[in-house]
């Protein structure tokens, strides 16, 4: 059985140098040219909820899979409540990786969701507030996320009177924003705006696979780096 290491007395590896809070973690994920996000929990936990675009690599397979880890790009780790991220981070450190970071548990990610994950244009803000003020029953807007793959999702927005039990609630510039807990991780980077038809529309440009460009060799390498290698590692090789 895989055992977690005790890092308390480890003088070489300093966990605080690589730990990010949820906001920093998502910012790193957005701004990195080549982010590789790994979920260290069990496959069952991963199937229930996960961060979009992450690859499931249970901690018991991690050490035997590091030879497939990308040396070019940023490795981002998250796990459960059992200290998996500390063990995985030390394994990377001991094997010469330096472009990696980790965050607290997945549960902590959900509980720390905040309004700063979202942005809203002035026109969209005015339209929503006008509609809410002209209604005696509407309480806010619901962002509805329909995942189509780990990397993509469809977004809709509706003005609502109430929301389902278990939904999270954010307050963005005086507007109550609701979203289902199971898709809360898809909110990061979402923009609420008015589309060309004059309708409210939530959009998340971050949740898309990079467009292929450059020479054929560069396009093939990009596909290997972003899709093939991480998926191989996520299945333990």
VEXPA-774197 format. One record per residue (C-alpha): residue number from 1; x, y, z. Coordinates in nm, 3 decimals, always signed. Example, Ala and Ser with C-alpha at 12.3 -4.5 7.8 and 13.67 -1.06 7.14 Angstrom:
residues 2
LOBA,marza,px,py,pz
LOBA,1,+1.230,-0.450,+0.780
LOBA,2,+1.367,-0.106,+0.714
END
This chain:
residues 237
LOBA,marza,px,py,pz
LOBA,1,+0.000,+0.000,+0.000
LOBA,2,+0.127,+0.348,-0.087
LOBA,3,+0.233,+0.550,+0.217
LOBA,4,+0.255,+0.926,+0.239
LOBA,5,+0.589,+1.071,+0.344
LOBA,6,+0.628,+1.293,+0.648
LOBA,7,+0.784,+1.618,+0.525
LOBA,8,+0.795,+1.787,+0.866
LOBA,9,+1.169,+1.744,+0.912
LOBA,10,+1.271,+1.770,+0.548
LOBA,11,+1.528,+2.050,+0.527
LOBA,12,+1.572,+2.032,+0.150
LOBA,13,+1.214,+2.059,+0.028
LOBA,14,+1.022,+2.366,+0.146
LOBA,15,+0.654,+2.312,+0.069
LOBA,16,+0.568,+2.680,+0.114
LOBA,17,+0.783,+2.767,-0.188
LOBA,18,+0.544,+2.574,-0.413
LOBA,19,+0.205,+2.615,-0.244
LOBA,20,-0.055,+2.848,-0.402
LOBA,21,-0.394,+2.954,-0.273
LOBA,22,-0.696,+2.891,-0.495
LOBA,23,-0.688,+3.233,-0.656
LOBA,24,-0.316,+3.206,-0.737
LOBA,25,-0.362,+2.851,-0.864
LOBA,26,-0.631,+2.951,-1.113
LOBA,27,-0.434,+3.259,-1.218
LOBA,28,-0.133,+3.038,-1.289
LOBA,29,-0.354,+2.804,-1.487
LOBA,30,-0.491,+3.094,-1.694
LOBA,31,-0.162,+3.266,-1.766
LOBA,32,+0.067,+2.968,-1.823
LOBA,33,+0.136,+2.891,-2.188
LOBA,34,+0.151,+2.519,-2.110
LOBA,35,-0.035,+2.427,-1.791
LOBA,36,-0.060,+2.060,-1.696
LOBA,37,-0.311,+2.011,-1.415
LOBA,38,-0.308,+1.679,-1.229
LOBA,39,-0.577,+1.554,-0.991
LOBA,40,-0.418,+1.313,-0.742
LOBA,41,-0.742,+1.176,-0.599
LOBA,42,-0.901,+0.842,-0.677
LOBA,43,-1.067,+0.787,-1.014
LOBA,44,-1.405,+0.769,-0.839
LOBA,45,-1.362,+1.112,-0.678
LOBA,46,-1.234,+1.254,-1.006
LOBA,47,-1.538,+1.131,-1.199
LOBA,48,-1.773,+1.302,-0.954
LOBA,49,-1.606,+1.645,-0.965
LOBA,50,-1.285,+1.786,-1.105
LOBA,51,-1.116,+2.098,-1.234
LOBA,52,-1.178,+2.135,-1.609
LOBA,53,-0.885,+2.022,-1.819
LOBA,54,-0.723,+1.831,-1.533
LOBA,55,-0.588,+1.478,-1.575
LOBA,56,-0.651,+1.211,-1.316
LOBA,57,-0.329,+1.060,-1.180
LOBA,58,-0.402,+0.885,-0.848
LOBA,59,-0.117,+0.930,-0.603
LOBA,60,-0.036,+0.557,-0.594
LOBA,61,+0.062,+0.579,-0.964
LOBA,62,+0.240,+0.913,-0.944
LOBA,63,+0.600,+0.810,-0.880
LOBA,64,+0.599,+0.546,-1.155
LOBA,65,+0.457,+0.800,-1.403
LOBA,66,+0.691,+1.096,-1.356
LOBA,67,+0.910,+0.996,-1.652
LOBA,68,+0.612,+1.094,-1.870
LOBA,69,+0.576,+1.433,-1.704
LOBA,70,+0.648,+1.734,-1.928
LOBA,71,+0.971,+1.918,-1.850
LOBA,72,+0.851,+2.215,-2.061
LOBA,73,+0.550,+2.386,-1.908
LOBA,74,+0.397,+2.426,-1.563
LOBA,75,+0.278,+2.130,-1.358
LOBA,76,-0.012,+2.212,-1.124
LOBA,77,-0.122,+1.962,-0.860
LOBA,78,-0.425,+1.924,-0.638
LOBA,79,-0.558,+1.634,-0.434
LOBA,80,-0.788,+1.538,-0.149
LOBA,81,-0.761,+1.575,+0.227
LOBA,82,-0.485,+1.316,+0.284
LOBA,83,-0.171,+1.509,+0.195
LOBA,84,-0.129,+1.370,-0.156
LOBA,85,-0.006,+1.701,-0.294
LOBA,86,+0.283,+1.719,-0.047
LOBA,87,+0.400,+1.370,-0.139
LOBA,88,+0.373,+1.437,-0.513
LOBA,89,+0.546,+1.775,-0.484
LOBA,90,+0.841,+1.622,-0.300
LOBA,91,+0.869,+1.346,-0.562
LOBA,92,+0.889,+1.609,-0.836
LOBA,93,+1.143,+1.810,-0.638
LOBA,94,+1.363,+1.506,-0.573
LOBA,95,+1.359,+1.420,-0.944
LOBA,96,+1.475,+1.759,-1.066
LOBA,97,+1.146,+1.928,-1.154
LOBA,98,+1.129,+2.296,-1.063
LOBA,99,+0.837,+2.436,-1.266
LOBA,100,+0.553,+2.302,-1.053
LOBA,101,+0.316,+2.415,-0.782
LOBA,102,+0.030,+2.277,-0.578
LOBA,103,-0.276,+2.397,-0.396
LOBA,104,-0.495,+2.277,-0.114
LOBA,105,-0.756,+2.007,-0.156
LOBA,106,-1.026,+2.006,-0.421
LOBA,107,-1.284,+2.063,-0.149
LOBA,108,-1.100,+2.379,-0.045
LOBA,109,-1.116,+2.496,-0.407
LOBA,110,-1.495,+2.476,-0.409
LOBA,111,-1.541,+2.637,-0.068
LOBA,112,-1.314,+2.928,-0.162
LOBA,113,-1.487,+3.016,-0.490
LOBA,114,-1.525,+3.393,-0.501
LOBA,115,-1.672,+3.667,-0.715
LOBA,116,-1.328,+3.762,-0.847
LOBA,117,-1.341,+3.444,-1.058
LOBA,118,-1.598,+3.629,-1.272
LOBA,119,-1.608,+3.957,-1.460
LOBA,120,-1.900,+4.150,-1.606
LOBA,121,-1.921,+4.427,-1.861
LOBA,122,-2.093,+4.755,-1.771
LOBA,123,-2.368,+4.691,-2.026
LOBA,124,-2.442,+4.344,-1.887
LOBA,125,-2.440,+4.475,-1.531
LOBA,126,-2.691,+4.748,-1.618
LOBA,127,-2.922,+4.510,-1.803
LOBA,128,-2.930,+4.260,-1.516
LOBA,129,-2.985,+4.523,-1.248
LOBA,130,-3.263,+4.687,-1.450
LOBA,131,-3.444,+4.354,-1.485
LOBA,132,-3.401,+4.267,-1.118
LOBA,133,-3.526,+4.608,-1.005
LOBA,134,-3.834,+4.577,-1.226
LOBA,135,-3.930,+4.242,-1.074
LOBA,136,-4.073,+4.153,-0.734
LOBA,137,-3.968,+3.788,-0.755
LOBA,138,-3.629,+3.766,-0.928
LOBA,139,-3.335,+3.728,-0.689
LOBA,140,-3.033,+3.698,-0.917
LOBA,141,-2.888,+3.512,-1.213
LOBA,142,-2.792,+3.148,-1.255
LOBA,143,-2.490,+3.056,-1.465
LOBA,144,-2.566,+2.717,-1.616
LOBA,145,-2.264,+2.516,-1.726
LOBA,146,-2.302,+2.207,-1.945
LOBA,147,-1.964,+2.034,-1.976
LOBA,148,-1.901,+1.872,-2.314
LOBA,149,-1.554,+1.745,-2.222
LOBA,150,-1.296,+1.806,-1.949
LOBA,151,-1.172,+2.101,-2.155
LOBA,152,-1.492,+2.254,-2.291
LOBA,153,-1.840,+2.347,-2.174
LOBA,154,-2.149,+2.531,-2.291
LOBA,155,-2.255,+2.833,-2.086
LOBA,156,-2.600,+2.984,-2.038
LOBA,157,-2.738,+3.246,-1.803
LOBA,158,-3.090,+3.289,-1.667
LOBA,159,-3.257,+3.530,-1.428
LOBA,160,-3.405,+3.323,-1.146
LOBA,161,-3.643,+3.351,-0.854
LOBA,162,-3.473,+3.076,-0.654
LOBA,163,-3.192,+2.828,-0.696
LOBA,164,-3.145,+2.459,-0.632
LOBA,165,-3.021,+2.335,-0.296
LOBA,166,-2.645,+2.301,-0.286
LOBA,167,-2.578,+2.581,-0.532
LOBA,168,-2.303,+2.826,-0.452
LOBA,169,-2.378,+3.197,-0.429
LOBA,170,-2.142,+3.478,-0.526
LOBA,171,-2.204,+3.852,-0.517
LOBA,172,-2.061,+4.034,-0.816
LOBA,173,-2.101,+4.413,-0.809
LOBA,174,-2.426,+4.387,-0.615
LOBA,175,-2.568,+4.102,-0.826
LOBA,176,-2.632,+3.756,-0.681
LOBA,177,-2.471,+3.493,-0.904
LOBA,178,-2.572,+3.129,-0.853
LOBA,179,-2.409,+2.816,-0.992
LOBA,180,-2.431,+2.444,-0.926
LOBA,181,-2.159,+2.314,-0.699
LOBA,182,-2.065,+2.035,-0.940
LOBA,183,-1.973,+2.287,-1.211
LOBA,184,-1.833,+2.560,-0.986
LOBA,185,-1.479,+2.490,-1.106
LOBA,186,-1.585,+2.598,-1.456
LOBA,187,-1.659,+2.953,-1.337
LOBA,188,-1.299,+3.072,-1.322
LOBA,189,-1.233,+3.319,-1.603
LOBA,190,-1.599,+3.353,-1.704
LOBA,191,-1.708,+3.686,-1.852
LOBA,192,-2.073,+3.799,-1.844
LOBA,193,-2.142,+4.025,-2.140
LOBA,194,-2.397,+4.128,-2.404
LOBA,195,-2.364,+3.935,-2.730
LOBA,196,-2.428,+4.058,-3.084
LOBA,197,-2.801,+3.985,-3.049
LOBA,198,-2.829,+4.204,-2.741
LOBA,199,-2.868,+3.906,-2.507
LOBA,200,-2.684,+3.825,-2.186
LOBA,201,-2.413,+3.568,-2.243
LOBA,202,-2.152,+3.407,-2.015
LOBA,203,-1.829,+3.317,-2.195
LOBA,204,-1.512,+3.146,-2.079
LOBA,205,-1.232,+3.177,-2.337
LOBA,206,-0.987,+2.986,-2.116
LOBA,207,-1.167,+2.653,-2.147
LOBA,208,-1.064,+2.572,-2.502
LOBA,209,-0.781,+2.370,-2.658
LOBA,210,-0.509,+2.584,-2.813
LOBA,211,-0.553,+2.647,-3.184
LOBA,212,-0.298,+2.467,-3.395
LOBA,213,-0.051,+2.700,-3.561
LOBA,214,+0.301,+2.704,-3.697
LOBA,215,+0.470,+2.429,-3.895
LOBA,216,+0.334,+2.074,-3.911
LOBA,217,+0.609,+1.964,-3.672
LOBA,218,+0.511,+2.235,-3.423
LOBA,219,+0.143,+2.141,-3.448
LOBA,220,+0.220,+1.775,-3.380
LOBA,221,+0.439,+1.869,-3.083
LOBA,222,+0.164,+2.092,-2.943
LOBA,223,-0.088,+1.806,-2.963
LOBA,224,+0.158,+1.572,-2.789
LOBA,225,+0.233,+1.825,-2.514
LOBA,226,-0.125,+1.930,-2.445
LOBA,227,-0.324,+1.613,-2.502
LOBA,228,-0.133,+1.288,-2.555
LOBA,229,+0.140,+1.297,-2.289
LOBA,230,-0.079,+1.423,-2.001
LOBA,231,-0.346,+1.165,-2.082
LOBA,232,-0.088,+0.884,-2.081
LOBA,233,+0.040,+1.000,-1.744
LOBA,234,-0.313,+1.027,-1.608
LOBA,235,-0.359,+0.653,-1.665
LOBA,236,-0.036,+0.561,-1.492
LOBA,237,+0.153,+0.504,-1.819
END
